[in-house]
Amino acid sequence: MESITRSSINIEVELDPKKHPKTIFWRASDNPSNANQTECKAFLLSLFDANSLDTLKIDLWTDKMQVSEMDRFMFQTLKALADTYFKATNNVQLANAMQGFATYFGEETQIIPKSDVESMK
């Protein structure tokens, strides 16, 4: 018989009087080095509903998040999504296209210097 364990990820959001995120804290039960909550400036959560087959999402960021940090956050997220898509589907062509867009985004937001992009080609 297979042993089943449970893990939890806890996200707490402190809101200002206008209901905007002021601070965001997270903690994962499987992370022994992180017994305390850790503060973050933003998070993206996507869930695929088994019944409706719709994607439900929550995107929150605090007023401490600077535009340059949001650019970096989006760039890293786009790269990670392309990696996840490839691992889940083995579709090299579409995963590479997604990585190509992530690279374009990184170049346009100046996260990747244009000289680095040219050397990647």
C-alpha positions as CSV (number, residue, x, y, z in Angstrom):
1,M,0.0,0.0,0.0
2,E,1.3,3.4,-1.0
3,S,1.8,5.9,1.9
4,I,0.2,9.2,1.4
5,T,1.5,12.4,3.0
6,R,0.2,15.9,3.1
7,S,1.9,19.2,2.6
8,S,0.6,22.7,3.0
9,I,1.5,26.1,1.6
10,N,0.2,28.9,3.7
11,I,-0.2,32.5,2.3
12,E,-1.3,35.3,4.4
13,V,-2.0,38.8,3.1
14,E,-2.3,41.9,5.2
15,L,-4.6,44.4,3.6
16,D,-4.7,48.2,4.0
17,P,-8.0,50.0,4.6
18,K,-8.7,50.0,0.8
19,K,-8.3,46.2,0.7
20,H,-5.0,46.5,-1.2
21,P,-2.2,44.1,-0.2
22,K,0.2,45.7,2.3
23,T,2.3,42.7,3.1
24,I,2.4,39.1,1.9
25,F,3.8,36.2,3.9
26,W,4.2,32.6,2.9
27,R,5.3,29.3,4.5
28,A,5.5,25.8,3.2
29,S,5.2,22.8,5.6
30,D,7.8,20.8,3.7
31,N,10.5,23.4,4.0
32,P,12.4,22.5,7.2
33,S,14.8,25.5,6.8
34,N,11.8,27.9,6.7
35,A,9.7,27.3,9.8
36,N,8.8,30.9,10.0
37,Q,6.8,33.0,7.5
38,T,8.8,34.6,4.8
39,E,7.7,38.0,3.4
40,C,7.4,38.4,-0.4
41,K,6.3,41.3,-2.6
42,A,4.1,39.4,-5.0
43,F,2.7,36.0,-5.9
44,L,0.8,34.4,-8.8
45,L,-1.4,31.4,-8.1
46,S,-3.1,29.4,-10.9
47,L,-5.3,26.4,-10.2
48,F,-6.9,24.2,-12.7
49,D,-10.4,23.2,-11.6
50,A,-11.1,19.5,-12.1
51,N,-14.8,20.0,-12.6
52,S,-15.2,23.2,-14.7
53,L,-11.8,22.7,-16.5
54,D,-11.2,26.4,-16.0
55,T,-8.1,28.1,-14.6
56,L,-8.7,30.1,-11.5
57,K,-6.0,32.6,-10.6
58,I,-5.0,35.1,-7.9
59,D,-2.3,37.7,-8.7
60,L,-1.3,40.0,-5.8
61,W,1.5,42.4,-5.3
62,T,2.2,45.0,-2.6
63,D,2.8,48.7,-3.1
64,K,6.5,48.0,-2.3
65,M,6.9,46.1,-5.6
66,Q,8.8,48.3,-8.1
67,V,8.2,48.2,-11.8
68,S,11.7,46.8,-12.4
69,E,11.0,44.1,-9.9
70,M,7.7,43.2,-11.6
71,D,9.6,43.0,-14.9
72,R,12.1,40.6,-13.4
73,F,9.2,38.6,-11.7
74,M,7.4,38.3,-15.0
75,F,10.5,37.4,-16.9
76,Q,11.4,34.6,-14.4
77,T,7.8,33.4,-14.4
78,L,7.6,33.2,-18.2
79,K,10.8,31.2,-18.3
80,A,9.5,28.9,-15.6
81,L,6.2,28.4,-17.4
82,A,8.0,27.4,-20.5
83,D,10.1,24.8,-18.5
84,T,7.0,23.5,-16.8
85,Y,5.1,23.2,-20.1
86,F,8.0,21.2,-21.6
87,K,8.2,18.9,-18.6
88,A,4.5,18.3,-18.7
89,T,4.1,17.8,-22.5
90,N,7.5,17.1,-24.0
91,N,6.5,19.6,-26.7
92,V,9.9,21.0,-27.7
93,Q,8.6,23.3,-30.4
94,L,6.0,25.2,-28.3
95,A,8.3,25.2,-25.2
96,N,11.1,26.8,-27.3
97,A,8.6,29.3,-28.7
98,M,7.6,30.2,-25.1
99,Q,11.3,30.5,-24.2
100,G,11.8,32.7,-27.2
101,F,9.0,35.1,-26.0
102,A,10.6,35.1,-22.5
103,T,13.9,36.1,-24.0
104,Y,12.2,38.8,-26.0
105,F,10.4,40.1,-22.8
106,G,13.8,40.0,-21.0
107,E,15.4,42.0,-23.7
108,E,12.6,44.6,-24.0
109,T,12.6,45.1,-20.2
110,Q,16.4,45.2,-20.2
111,I,16.7,42.3,-17.8
112,I,18.8,40.6,-20.4
113,P,21.4,42.9,-22.0
114,K,21.0,42.8,-25.8
115,S,24.6,41.6,-26.1
116,D,23.7,38.5,-24.1
117,V,20.7,37.8,-26.3
118,E,22.9,37.9,-29.4
119,S,25.3,35.5,-27.9
120,M,22.4,33.1,-27.1
121,K,21.5,32.8,-30.8
